[in-house]
Amino acid sequence: MANVNIQELLENGVHFGHLTRKWDPNMAPYIYTEKNGVHIIDLYKTAAKIEEASKALEKIANSGRKILFVATKKQAKDIVAEKAGSVNMPYITERWPGGMLTNFVTIRKAVKKMASIDRMKQDGSFDALSKREKLQINRQREKLEKNLGSIADMTRLPGAIFVVDIKKEHIAIAEAQKLNIPIFAMVDTNSDPRPVDFVIPSNDDASKSIDKVLSYVADAIAQGLSDRKADKEKAKAEAEKEATTKEESKVEVKTEETVEKK
């Protein structure tokens, strides 16, 4: 489970909320005080929520399901791409494709189209096309790669989504809700936390804050994946041991039968 350091959260500005006049009253339980017209988030509650979310994410990763990260705001894009990529999880950092979850079959078709273009280039059929056709296909491939390249390995709906800034990513939140996909999110003081299953009250505008929270999240997912790998190896070793024992038993039985005949 995540070992959250309150001092590190403080140093990275995780406690800074929005201006008091922009607050959402549903965030009241997570607000410690206000200073110079800005709400200050209770970091002890943030730490507890990070630990709660980390435990759940570790479980999901351990089950073999994917966690889709969503963050299209400028200060979060690169961080999310790096953290999600480090644990081999899909992510959306460009425009959210409408129907990404609710119309997943169509999205998968677009991803397959990208793969078919790659096959054309490998088998040589791409070279037989005219210059104009090549240009059109290359443009199509670039567009697909930009919007969907990071989810190419996501063959089924994710086990959960992790969102940075639920106000900006409200379409993703709505789609996940419709399909009962668990929602994890960094939620600032200007947002309504009620649609989120695992709320992490935190500053979702500063890159340092986003980086710090996502570090804990990525570590939890990495632990879940590591445990899954260890469990698989253990099961494989046990299966091999059982198979060897059975073979030895067969040899012993045959030996005994041979001795008895003599």
C-alpha positions as a LaTeX table, in Angstrom:
\begin{tabular}{lrrr}
\hline
Residue & $x$ (\AA) & $y$ (\AA) & $z$ (\AA) \\
\hline
Met1 & 0.00 & 0.00 & 0.00 \\
Ala2 & 1.12 & 3.58 & $-0.64$ \\
Asn3 & 3.23 & 5.09 & 2.12 \\
Val4 & 2.11 & 8.70 & 1.71 \\
Asn5 & 4.38 & 11.44 & 3.05 \\
Ile6 & 2.36 & 14.51 & 4.13 \\
Gln7 & 5.45 & 16.74 & 3.94 \\
Glu8 & 6.03 & 15.77 & 0.31 \\
Leu9 & 2.40 & 16.56 & $-0.54$ \\
Leu10 & 2.85 & 19.97 & 1.11 \\
Glu11 & 6.13 & 20.70 & $-0.71$ \\
Asn12 & 4.52 & 19.89 & $-4.07$ \\
Gly13 & 1.52 & 22.17 & $-3.51$ \\
Val14 & $-1.06$ & 19.39 & $-3.43$ \\
His15 & $-2.98$ & 21.37 & $-0.76$ \\
Phe16 & $-3.74$ & 24.43 & $-2.89$ \\
Gly17 & $-7.38$ & 24.55 & $-4.00$ \\
His18 & $-9.20$ & 27.17 & $-6.07$ \\
Leu19 & $-10.44$ & 30.62 & $-5.15$ \\
Thr20 & $-13.14$ & 30.40 & $-2.47$ \\
Arg21 & $-15.71$ & 31.99 & $-4.78$ \\
Lys22 & $-15.23$ & 29.16 & $-7.28$ \\
Trp23 & $-15.69$ & 26.32 & $-4.84$ \\
Asp24 & $-18.15$ & 23.45 & $-5.05$ \\
Pro25 & $-19.91$ & 22.97 & $-1.67$ \\
Asn26 & $-19.70$ & 19.19 & $-2.08$ \\
Met27 & $-15.94$ & 19.47 & $-1.53$ \\
Ala28 & $-16.48$ & 20.96 & 1.95 \\
Pro29 & $-15.49$ & 17.73 & 3.80 \\
Tyr30 & $-12.03$ & 17.86 & 2.21 \\
Ile31 & $-11.29$ & 21.56 & 2.87 \\
Tyr32 & $-9.12$ & 22.41 & 5.87 \\
Thr33 & $-9.32$ & 26.22 & 5.77 \\
Glu34 & $-9.05$ & 29.24 & 3.47 \\
Lys35 & $-6.09$ & 31.57 & 3.09 \\
Asn36 & $-5.98$ & 34.80 & 1.08 \\
Gly37 & $-9.21$ & 33.88 & $-0.68$ \\
Val38 & $-7.98$ & 30.40 & $-1.64$ \\
His39 & $-9.22$ & 27.11 & $-0.19$ \\
Ile40 & $-6.64$ & 24.87 & 1.44 \\
Ile41 & $-7.19$ & 21.11 & 1.13 \\
Asp42 & $-6.83$ & 18.89 & 4.21 \\
Leu43 & $-3.72$ & 16.85 & 3.33 \\
Tyr44 & $-4.40$ & 14.21 & 5.98 \\
Lys45 & $-7.61$ & 13.40 & 4.13 \\
Thr46 & $-5.75$ & 13.49 & 0.82 \\
Ala47 & $-3.18$ & 11.01 & 2.17 \\
Ala48 & $-5.92$ & 8.67 & 3.41 \\
Lys49 & $-7.68$ & 8.85 & 0.03 \\
Ile50 & $-4.45$ & 8.18 & $-1.89$ \\
Glu51 & $-3.91$ & 5.06 & 0.22 \\
Glu52 & $-7.50$ & 3.93 & $-0.33$ \\
Ala53 & $-7.28$ & 4.50 & $-4.10$ \\
Ser54 & $-3.83$ & 2.86 & $-4.30$ \\
Lys55 & $-5.09$ & $-0.28$ & $-2.59$ \\
Ala56 & $-8.01$ & $-0.56$ & $-5.05$ \\
Leu57 & $-5.82$ & 0.17 & $-8.11$ \\
Glu58 & $-3.28$ & $-2.43$ & $-7.00$ \\
Lys59 & $-6.10$ & $-4.98$ & $-6.83$ \\
Ile60 & $-7.35$ & $-4.09$ & $-10.34$ \\
Ala61 & $-3.83$ & $-4.30$ & $-11.81$ \\
Asn62 & $-3.30$ & $-7.63$ & $-10.06$ \\
Ser63 & $-6.48$ & $-8.98$ & $-11.69$ \\
Gly64 & $-5.00$ & $-8.30$ & $-15.14$ \\
Arg65 & $-7.45$ & $-5.56$ & $-16.13$ \\
Lys66 & $-6.32$ & $-2.25$ & $-17.64$ \\
Ile67 & $-6.65$ & 1.18 & $-16.01$ \\
Leu68 & $-7.30$ & 3.96 & $-18.54$ \\
Phe69 & $-5.71$ & 7.32 & $-17.64$ \\
Val70 & $-7.42$ & 10.47 & $-18.92$ \\
Ala71 & $-5.88$ & 13.96 & $-18.85$ \\
Thr72 & $-6.01$ & 16.36 & $-21.78$ \\
Lys73 & $-5.04$ & 19.56 & $-19.97$ \\
Lys74 & $-1.64$ & 20.96 & $-20.91$ \\
Gln75 & 0.07 & 20.68 & $-17.50$ \\
Ala76 & $-1.00$ & 17.04 & $-17.04$ \\
Lys77 & $-0.56$ & 15.50 & $-20.53$ \\
Asp78 & 3.16 & 14.66 & $-20.45$ \\
Ile79 & 3.08 & 13.51 & $-16.82$ \\
Val80 & 0.16 & 11.15 & $-17.44$ \\
Ala81 & 1.75 & 9.77 & $-20.61$ \\
Glu82 & 4.98 & 9.08 & $-18.68$ \\
Lys83 & 3.39 & 7.56 & $-15.56$ \\
Ala84 & 0.81 & 5.45 & $-17.42$ \\
Gly85 & 3.43 & 4.34 & $-19.93$ \\
Ser86 & 5.79 & 3.28 & $-17.13$ \\
Val87 & 3.23 & 0.69 & $-15.96$ \\
Asn88 & 2.05 & $-0.21$ & $-19.48$ \\
Met89 & $-1.42$ & 1.27 & $-19.03$ \\
Pro90 & $-3.48$ & 2.98 & $-21.79$ \\
Tyr91 & $-4.01$ & 6.74 & $-21.69$ \\
Ile92 & $-5.81$ & 9.56 & $-23.49$ \\
Thr93 & $-3.94$ & 12.88 & $-23.50$ \\
Glu94 & $-5.31$ & 14.37 & $-26.71$ \\
Arg95 & $-9.01$ & 15.10 & $-27.33$ \\
Trp96 & $-11.35$ & 12.54 & $-25.72$ \\
Pro97 & $-12.90$ & 10.55 & $-28.61$ \\
Gly98 & $-16.67$ & 10.63 & $-28.07$ \\
Gly99 & $-17.91$ & 7.10 & $-27.45$ \\
Met100 & $-14.46$ & 5.93 & $-26.39$ \\
Leu101 & $-16.16$ & 3.70 & $-23.79$ \\
Thr102 & $-19.84$ & 3.61 & $-24.74$ \\
Asn103 & $-19.04$ & 2.87 & $-28.40$ \\
Phe104 & $-15.88$ & 0.87 & $-27.83$ \\
Val105 & $-16.48$ & $-1.47$ & $-30.80$ \\
Thr106 & $-16.15$ & 1.46 & $-33.24$ \\
Ile107 & $-13.00$ & 2.70 & $-31.49$ \\
Arg108 & $-11.49$ & $-0.77$ & $-31.78$ \\
Lys109 & $-12.23$ & $-0.73$ & $-35.53$ \\
Ala110 & $-10.22$ & 2.50 & $-35.84$ \\
Val111 & $-7.32$ & 0.91 & $-33.95$ \\
Lys112 & $-7.49$ & $-2.15$ & $-36.26$ \\
Lys113 & $-7.41$ & 0.20 & $-39.25$ \\
Met114 & $-4.13$ & 1.57 & $-37.91$ \\
Ala115 & $-2.76$ & $-1.98$ & $-37.62$ \\
Ser116 & $-3.87$ & $-2.83$ & $-41.17$ \\
Ile117 & $-1.99$ & 0.21 & $-42.54$ \\
Asp118 & 1.13 & $-1.01$ & $-40.72$ \\
Arg119 & 0.70 & $-4.47$ & $-42.29$ \\
Met120 & 0.38 & $-2.86$ & $-45.75$ \\
Lys121 & 3.74 & $-1.19$ & $-45.21$ \\
Gln122 & 5.32 & $-4.45$ & $-44.10$ \\
Asp123 & 4.00 & $-6.72$ & $-46.85$ \\
Gly124 & 4.83 & $-4.27$ & $-49.64$ \\
Ser125 & 1.26 & $-3.55$ & $-50.82$ \\
Phe126 & 1.68 & 0.07 & $-49.68$ \\
Asp127 & 4.48 & 0.58 & $-52.24$ \\
Ala128 & 2.09 & $-0.34$ & $-55.08$ \\
Leu129 & $-0.16$ & 2.66 & $-54.32$ \\
Ser130 & $-0.02$ & 6.01 & $-56.09$ \\
Lys131 & 1.80 & 8.94 & $-54.49$ \\
Arg132 & $-1.52$ & 10.62 & $-53.64$ \\
Glu133 & $-2.96$ & 7.47 & $-52.03$ \\
Lys134 & 0.20 & 7.03 & $-49.96$ \\
Leu135 & $-0.06$ & 10.61 & $-48.72$ \\
Gln136 & $-3.73$ & 10.18 & $-47.73$ \\
Ile137 & $-3.05$ & 6.91 & $-45.89$ \\
Asn138 & $-0.03$ & 8.37 & $-44.08$ \\
Arg139 & $-2.13$ & 11.34 & $-42.92$ \\
Gln140 & $-4.87$ & 8.98 & $-41.74$ \\
Arg141 & $-2.30$ & 6.87 & $-39.88$ \\
Glu142 & $-0.78$ & 9.94 & $-38.17$ \\
Lys143 & $-4.20$ & 11.14 & $-37.03$ \\
Leu144 & $-5.13$ & 7.72 & $-35.65$ \\
Glu145 & $-1.77$ & 7.43 & $-33.90$ \\
Lys146 & $-2.16$ & 10.84 & $-32.26$ \\
Asn147 & $-5.65$ & 10.14 & $-30.93$ \\
Leu148 & $-5.62$ & 6.39 & $-30.34$ \\
Gly149 & $-2.02$ & 5.20 & $-30.42$ \\
Ser150 & $-1.79$ & 4.99 & $-26.66$ \\
Ile151 & $-4.79$ & 2.62 & $-26.42$ \\
Ala152 & $-3.73$ & 0.27 & $-29.23$ \\
Asp153 & $-3.23$ & $-2.60$ & $-26.74$ \\
Met154 & $-6.57$ & $-2.06$ & $-24.98$ \\
Thr155 & $-8.61$ & $-4.91$ & $-26.45$ \\
Arg156 & $-11.53$ & $-4.63$ & $-24.02$ \\
Leu157 & $-13.14$ & $-2.03$ & $-21.76$ \\
Pro158 & $-10.87$ & $-0.94$ & $-18.88$ \\
Gly159 & $-11.31$ & $-2.16$ & $-15.32$ \\
Ala160 & $-11.21$ & 1.48 & $-14.16$ \\
Ile161 & $-10.40$ & 5.00 & $-15.33$ \\
Phe162 & $-8.15$ & 7.53 & $-13.62$ \\
Val163 & $-8.96$ & 11.16 & $-14.39$ \\
Val164 & $-7.10$ & 14.42 & $-13.79$ \\
Asp165 & $-9.63$ & 17.32 & $-13.66$ \\
Ile166 & $-13.14$ & 15.89 & $-13.72$ \\
Lys167 & $-14.65$ & 19.19 & $-14.91$ \\
Lys168 & $-12.59$ & 19.15 & $-18.09$ \\
Glu169 & $-13.04$ & 15.40 & $-18.63$ \\
His170 & $-16.79$ & 15.36 & $-17.89$ \\
Ile171 & $-17.58$ & 13.32 & $-21.03$ \\
Ala172 & $-15.20$ & 10.56 & $-19.94$ \\
Ile173 & $-16.78$ & 10.61 & $-16.46$ \\
Ala174 & $-20.29$ & 10.36 & $-17.93$ \\
Glu175 & $-19.35$ & 7.41 & $-20.17$ \\
Ala176 & $-17.67$ & 5.53 & $-17.32$ \\
Gln177 & $-20.70$ & 6.13 & $-15.08$ \\
Lys178 & $-23.04$ & 4.79 & $-17.76$ \\
Leu179 & $-21.04$ & 1.55 & $-17.95$ \\
Asn180 & $-20.43$ & 1.26 & $-14.18$ \\
Ile181 & $-16.67$ & 1.50 & $-14.67$ \\
Pro182 & $-14.99$ & 2.56 & $-11.37$ \\
Ile183 & $-13.77$ & 6.17 & $-11.50$ \\
Phe184 & $-10.60$ & 7.32 & $-9.72$ \\
Ala185 & $-9.75$ & 11.01 & $-9.90$ \\
Met186 & $-7.78$ & 13.95 & $-8.62$ \\
Val187 & $-10.57$ & 16.32 & $-7.58$ \\
Asp188 & $-9.98$ & 20.04 & $-6.91$ \\
Thr189 & $-12.14$ & 22.31 & $-4.74$ \\
Asn190 & $-14.05$ & 23.68 & $-7.76$ \\
Ser191 & $-15.44$ & 20.25 & $-8.75$ \\
Asp192 & $-18.35$ & 18.06 & $-7.64$ \\
Pro193 & $-16.81$ & 14.82 & $-6.29$ \\
Arg194 & $-20.09$ & 12.86 & $-6.22$ \\
Pro195 & $-19.70$ & 11.05 & $-9.60$ \\
Val196 & $-16.24$ & 9.79 & $-8.53$ \\
Asp197 & $-15.89$ & 6.43 & $-6.76$ \\
Phe198 & $-12.38$ & 7.09 & $-5.42$ \\
Val199 & $-11.86$ & 10.81 & $-4.77$ \\
Ile200 & $-8.32$ & 12.14 & $-4.23$ \\
Pro201 & $-8.83$ & 15.75 & $-3.04$ \\
Ser202 & $-5.87$ & 17.61 & $-4.55$ \\
Asn203 & $-4.58$ & 20.44 & $-6.67$ \\
Asp204 & $-5.22$ & 19.30 & $-10.26$ \\
Asp205 & $-3.73$ & 22.41 & $-11.90$ \\
Ala206 & $-0.07$ & 22.39 & $-10.85$ \\
Ser207 & 2.25 & 19.95 & $-12.63$ \\
Lys208 & 4.24 & 19.24 & $-9.44$ \\
Ser209 & 1.06 & 18.26 & $-7.59$ \\
Ile210 & $-0.14$ & 16.04 & $-10.46$ \\
Asp211 & 3.27 & 14.39 & $-10.69$ \\
Lys212 & 3.41 & 13.64 & $-6.95$ \\
Val213 & $-0.08$ & 12.11 & $-6.75$ \\
Leu214 & 0.44 & 10.05 & $-9.92$ \\
Ser215 & 3.76 & 8.75 & $-8.56$ \\
Tyr216 & 1.88 & 7.06 & $-5.70$ \\
Val217 & $-0.75$ & 5.77 & $-8.12$ \\
Ala218 & 1.83 & 4.36 & $-10.58$ \\
Asp219 & 3.74 & 2.69 & $-7.73$ \\
Ala220 & 0.56 & 0.95 & $-6.54$ \\
Ile221 & $-0.22$ & $-0.30$ & $-10.05$ \\
Ala222 & 3.39 & $-1.49$ & $-10.49$ \\
Gln223 & 3.08 & $-3.44$ & $-7.23$ \\
Gly224 & $-0.14$ & $-5.06$ & $-8.42$ \\
Leu225 & 1.49 & $-6.08$ & $-11.70$ \\
Ser226 & 4.57 & $-7.39$ & $-9.89$ \\
Asp227 & 2.44 & $-9.52$ & $-7.54$ \\
Arg228 & 0.49 & $-10.85$ & $-10.54$ \\
Lys229 & 3.72 & $-11.87$ & $-12.28$ \\
Ala230 & 5.01 & $-13.55$ & $-9.10$ \\
Asp231 & 1.72 & $-15.44$ & $-8.64$ \\
Lys232 & 1.87 & $-16.65$ & $-12.26$ \\
Glu233 & 5.45 & $-17.86$ & $-11.88$ \\
Lys234 & 4.57 & $-19.61$ & $-8.61$ \\
Ala235 & 1.56 & $-21.32$ & $-10.23$ \\
Lys236 & 3.71 & $-22.38$ & $-13.20$ \\
Ala237 & 6.40 & $-23.80$ & $-10.89$ \\
Glu238 & 3.79 & $-25.71$ & $-8.88$ \\
Ala239 & 2.21 & $-27.11$ & $-12.07$ \\
Glu240 & 5.63 & $-28.27$ & $-13.33$ \\
Lys241 & 6.39 & $-29.83$ & $-9.94$ \\
Glu242 & 3.04 & $-31.64$ & $-9.97$ \\
Ala243 & 3.65 & $-32.90$ & $-13.52$ \\
Thr244 & 7.11 & $-34.16$ & $-12.54$ \\
Thr245 & 5.67 & $-35.94$ & $-9.48$ \\
Lys246 & 3.04 & $-37.65$ & $-11.66$ \\
Glu247 & 5.70 & $-38.81$ & $-14.14$ \\
Glu248 & 7.84 & $-40.19$ & $-11.30$ \\
Ser249 & 4.80 & $-42.01$ & $-9.91$ \\
Lys250 & 4.16 & $-43.59$ & $-13.33$ \\
Val251 & 7.78 & $-44.74$ & $-13.56$ \\
Glu252 & 7.58 & $-46.25$ & $-10.06$ \\
Val253 & 4.37 & $-48.13$ & $-10.92$ \\
Lys254 & 5.91 & $-49.50$ & $-14.14$ \\
Thr255 & 9.04 & $-50.55$ & $-12.26$ \\
Glu256 & 6.94 & $-52.37$ & $-9.64$ \\
Glu257 & 4.93 & $-54.12$ & $-12.37$ \\
Thr258 & 8.13 & $-55.26$ & $-14.09$ \\
Val259 & 9.55 & $-56.64$ & $-10.82$ \\
Glu260 & 6.31 & $-58.51$ & $-10.08$ \\
Lys261 & 6.31 & $-60.18$ & $-13.54$ \\
Lys262 & 9.84 & $-61.41$ & $-12.96$ \\
\hline
\end{tabular}
